[in-house]
Amino acid sequence: MIRLNKSVLRSDVDGEIMLLDRSSGVYYGFNEVGRRMLELAMGMDDQEMIIATLTGEFDEREEIIRRDFCTLIATLLSKGLIVNDEQ
């Protein structure tokens, strides 16, 4: 399961998420869609269920949601903001 790295602080502000990487001092902001993607990724193990949930909640084609979700998760992993406990 995906979780925030221990060095990352999370703050919810007006429906958005702000992450602070304490090791670099850099803030990252996520809009409503990014917030929801991150919440689902941290709460569910099944990527297909996450994609189906997002497709049902947002007015966008599945392939675009899948691409954006995979890009977001890969980016957060590469920056060390999240970790995957299953790897």
N, C-alpha and C positions, 0 to 999 in steps of 0.2 A: 504494500500500500504506500502511496505517496504521502509525505508529510513535509512540513517546513523544516529546513535545516535549523539546528539549535542556535545558530548565530543570527537568525532572522526574527525580527519582531513584526507582528501584524497589528494593524489598526484599521477599524472599520469607520469610514467617514462618509456620510451622506450616500449610502448605497454602494460605495466604492471601497476597494481595499488598498491600503498602503502597506508596502513591505519595506522594512529597513534592514539592509544588510550591514550588521554592526561591524563586520570585518573590513568592509570597504567604506562605510559611511554613506552609501548610495541608497536613495529612496526609489522605489518602483511603485507606480500607480496603475490600478486596473479598473476599467469601467465595469458596468453592470454585467456584461457578457463575460469578460475576463474573470470577474469575481465569481460568477456562477461556475465557470469551467474549473477554476481552482478548487472551489468548494466540493464539486462533484468528484474531482480527481482525488481529493483527500478523504472522501467518504465512501467511495465505491472502488472495487477492484476490477470490475468488468467494463472495459472500454466501450464495447458495443452498447451496453446499457447507458453509459454516459452520453454517447452520441445520440442515441434514441431520445433520451431525456431532453437534451439540448435542442434537438430538432423539433420536439413537441412544444418547447417553451419559447423558441425564437423563430421569427419568420424568415428562415433562410434555408437554402438547399442543404441536404445532408452532406454532400461532398465538400462544400465550403466550410461547414461546421467541423467536419472531420479534419480538414486541412488546417484550419485555424487552431483547433484543439491540439493536434499533434505538434504544430509549430510552437505553441505556447509552452507545452510541457517540455519539449526538447530544449527550448531556450532557458526555461527556469532551471532545468537539470544542468545545463552547460554553465550557467552562472553560479551554480551551487546554492541557489535559493531553496530548492526542494531536493529531497532524496527519495529514492525508491527502496523501501525496506525489503522488497522481494528480490533485489539483485545482489 
